[in-house]
Amino acid sequence: MSKITLRPYQLSDVDDFMQWACNSEVLKYILLQFLIKVNSSREEVVSYFKQVVINHPWYQAICLDGRAIGYVVLETQAGKYGIDRGRAEVSYALGREYWGRGITPIALRMTLSSAFHKFTNLVRIEAFVRLENKASEKALQKVGFSKEGVLRQYAVLADGECLDISMYSILSTDPILN
């Protein structure tokens, strides 16, 4: 039986990261597409790792038997007036060959458990999903996230295309977590 774990990324994970992160099917649904491309060089990915991944407080590798096959990122919010301090946003991705195997919900459960314990003022975690990404919506629902609605034309891409985004959340007080 394979073991799924979360751990901070290391520079030695660059090659594994490139194997799945430079895949057009994976990049289609995630914001990483604005930083990493299908044809990104190893040097570009190493630079991204050094500038963003390694120094991020919660950029975790989703590992299968110790090998990095995806990521989960938690961005805590501070907000202009401090009213957002109890909120965080989760994002995640998994290598194409691992889709449909139940790995994402397991990684999300691990993230929620750890996040609500580590950040004691955290009351809400949000996730934003492109409407056509039904598999991601299903993973969030399996974990206990509630769909709050659709944000119409919420994201505007560089080419002017507008995207509708589903918004999900889970609260620290939701019964599924206790």
N, C-alpha and C positions, 0 to 999 in steps of 0.2 A: 504494500500500500504506500503510495506517495505521500510525502509530508509537505503541507503548505505552511509557510512561515512568512513573517514580515521582518525586515531589517533595514537599517540605513544603507543606501547605496554606497559603494566604494568605487574608486577609480578603476579598479580591476574588473568591474562589471561592464565596462564600455562596450566590449565586443558582443556580449549577450544582449545588452540594451539595443545596439544597432540592428541585431538580427530581427527583432520584432518591431522596434520603433520606426524603422525606415520602410515599413510596409504600408502601401497606399490604403489598404483596407482598414488597417488600424488607425492611421492618421485621419481618415475621413471624418471621424466623429469627435476628435479631441483637439483641444487648443494647442497641443504640442505641434500641430501641423504648421503653426506660424513660426516655430523656432527650429524644427527639424524637418528635413525634406527626405523624400525617397532616395535622392542622390547625394545626401549629405556625406561629406568626407569624415574619416575617423578624426581628423584634427578638429573639425567643426563640432563633432559630438563631444570630444574631450574638453573643448572650450566650454560648451554648454554644461557639462558635468562640473567643471571647476567653478564656473560662475554661479550656477543655480542649484544643481542637484546636491552636491556635497555639503554646501553651506545651509541648505534649507532645514528648518527645525523639524519638518515632518514630510519628507519625500522618501517614502519607503519602497523598497523593492519587494514585490510579491515573488516569493521563491517557491519553486517546486524542487524538493530534495536539494536545497541549497543554491540552485541556479536561478538567477533573476529572469523572470518571464513576463514581468509587467510592473506596474507601479500603482501606488495609492498616495495621494497628496492631500494633506489637510491644511487649509489656509484659514488661520484664525483672523477675526476681524477686530479692528480697533474703532474705526469710524471717526468721523469728524468731531462728534460731540460725545463719544464714548458709549452711545446707546447700543452699538453693535458688538460690544465686548463679549457678550454671551453667545455669539454666533460664529460658526465656522462653515467653510464650504469644502466638500470632499469631491475629488475627481480621481479617476482611475482609468487604467487601460491594461489590456492583456494581449500577449502575442496571439496572432490569428490561429495558430495551431492548437491553442488551449481553449478557444471559445467553446461554449456549450458543455463544459465539463464540471460546472458548479464551483469553479475556483473563485470567481469574483464575489459571490455572496459570502463565502468563507472569509475572504480577505476583508470585506466590508465589516463583517461581524467583529473580527479581530480589531479593526480600526476603531469602531464605535466603543468597544469595551475599554480599550486603552485610552482613547481620547477623553471620554467622560470621566475617567479616573485621573488622568494627568492634568487636565485643564478643569479645575474645580468650579470655575465660574461659567463653564460652557453649559448652555441650556438647549441649544438648537444646532443641528448640523443640516446644511442644505446641499442639494445636488441639482445640477442643471443638465438636461439631456435633450439632444435634438429629437424632434418628434418621430423621425423615421428610425431611430435607434431603439427598436422594441426590445431587443435583448437586454440593453442596459436598464430600461424601465422595469423589465421583469426581475432583474437582479436586485434592484432597489426595493421592489415590492416584497420579494422573498425575505429580505432582511427586516422589513417593518417600516420602511419609509412610506409616507403618505403623499399622494399627488395633490398638490395645492392648486394647480391650474396650469394654463398655458400662457406664456409671455409672448404676445404676438409681435413679430418683427423685432425681437429682442436683440438679436445679434446681426450686425451689418458687416459682411465680409469685404475684403479689399476690392473685389470686383463689383461691389454694390448689391450683391445678393443678400436678401433679408431672410433670416431664419426664425422660425417659431421654436420656442424652447419650452419644454415641460419643466416645471419646478416641483421638486420633492423636498420633504423635510422629515426629520425624526427629532423628537424631543427627549431630553434626559429622563423625563417623567413618563414616557410612553410605556405602557404595561409590558410590551414585548421585550424591553430591555431589563426588566426587573424580575 
